[in-house]
């Protein structure tokens, strides 16, 4: 029986990683739509659930996204009732972010969305294969971050120090 997805078996590693990443976006968006959220907002709201009282600048550094994009995403999350923004009392230019009650109410479901994706993507693997895959992916991630660090990528230096 032919593969209904027509995925060639000789795809390079980068293309395979891209397929997994793009399908993750599609699956997460399908689940997040019920909350009025999208894939781009997902990591911010999940991060804020565990890191209350963070600044927009911290989000810029954490996610390597420009200030304008972070500001627009946070504004949309605030307008949707998921985030509370407060001016920092010490530094009036800084904005402190907190998850709103609406975000806290759906926290378990939000985390479940990513867990569901992980179940889907690893469904054809045994538990030992899943553990092996995670170790291999970790090793690959470390290797590429190390390479970029050694070649002077400042952004990647910040990323590798956060992991």
N, C-alpha and C positions, 0 to 999 in steps of 0.2 A: 504494500500500500504506500503510495507516495506521501511525502511529508506535506500536510496541508499548509504549512507556513513557507514552504519552498526555501528553506534556509540551507544554502550550500555548505557542504561539509568542509570545504577548504578555505573558509573565511579566516583571515588573519586575526590574531588575538585582539588587536585594537577594535576591529569590527565587532567581534563577539562581545567585548566589554561594552561597546556602544549600544548594541541591541539590548543587552540586559539593563543598562542605564535608561535608555529611552522607554522601554516597556515598564520600568519602575515608575517613571513619571506618569505614564498613561494610567496605570493601575492605581497609584496614589490619588491622582486627580479624580478618578471614578469614585473612590471612597470619600474623598474630602468634599466633593461637591455638595453632599447632604448638609454640611456645616457652613457652606458658603466660603470655603477655603480652597486654595490651590497649592500645588506642589511647591511653588516658590515661597509661600508663607509658612508652610509646614515646619521647616527647621527652626524658624524664628520663634514660633509659638511654642514648640516643644522645648527649645532652649530656655525660654523665659519661664516655663513651668518649673524648671530645675534651678534657675538662676534669677530669682526675683531681684529687683533693684539694680539691674544692669543698665549700662548706658547704650545709646545708639552707636556711639563710637566703638564700644566693645563688640557690638554686632558687626560693624564694618570690618574690624580686625579678625574676628572669629570666622566669618563666612567669606571674607575676601570679596566683598561687594561694595561698590562705591557708595558714598554718603547719600547722594540723591536717591538712589534706588532703595536703600535701607529706609530713608525718611518716608518715601512713598508707600513702601510695604507696611511700615509701622502705622502710618496715618490710616491706611485702609483697614488694618487690624483694629485700630482704635475706633474708627467709624462703624465697624461691624460689631463692636462691643467685646472684643477679645483681649484688648490691651489697654492699660491705663498709662498715660504719659504724664510725668510730673517734672517740673523744672527743678533741677538740683539746687537745694538751698545754699550750698557753698559756692558752686560755680553756675551762675545764672545762664550760661551758654549751653550747659550740658542738660540733657534730657534723661531722666530715669524712667525705666520701663518696668511694669508689673503686669502679670497675667490677671485679667479681670475674672470675676466669678464665672462668667460664661465659659471662659477657657478652662477653668478648673473643673467645671461640671462635665466637660467632655474629654478631660485629660486621658482617662483610661481608654476611651474609644480611639483617641488620636494615636496613642502608643500602639494600640491593637492594629491600626492600619498598616504600620510598618512591619509588625510581626506577621500579619497576614501575607504581605508581599514576600517576606522571607520564606514563609512556608511554601508559597507558590513556586518561587524560584529554585528551591531546594527539594521539591517534592519527589523528584526522580532519583534522589541520592539517599544512600543509607546514612545513619547517624555518624558512623566513622568517616564516610566520605565527606559529609558536611563539615566535620571537625577538621579534616585534612584540607578541604577547600579553604576554610577560614584561615588556617595557618599559612597556606600558600598565598592567599590574597594579602595577608598581613605582610609576609615576606616581600612580595612584589611592591606593595605600597611603601614599605620601608626603603627598599632599594631605589625606587624612583625619587623619593623625597631626599634620600642621601645624595643621589646623583645631582639633583637640582641644588641642594645645599652646597655641595662641593663646587658647582659651577657658578656660584654667586647669586642665586635667586633669592632675594630678600624676602619676597612674599612666601616662598616655600620654607624658608628658615622659620618664619613665624608659625606656619602650619605644623611643621614637624615638632616645634617646642610645645604645641598645645595637645598633641596626641598623647 
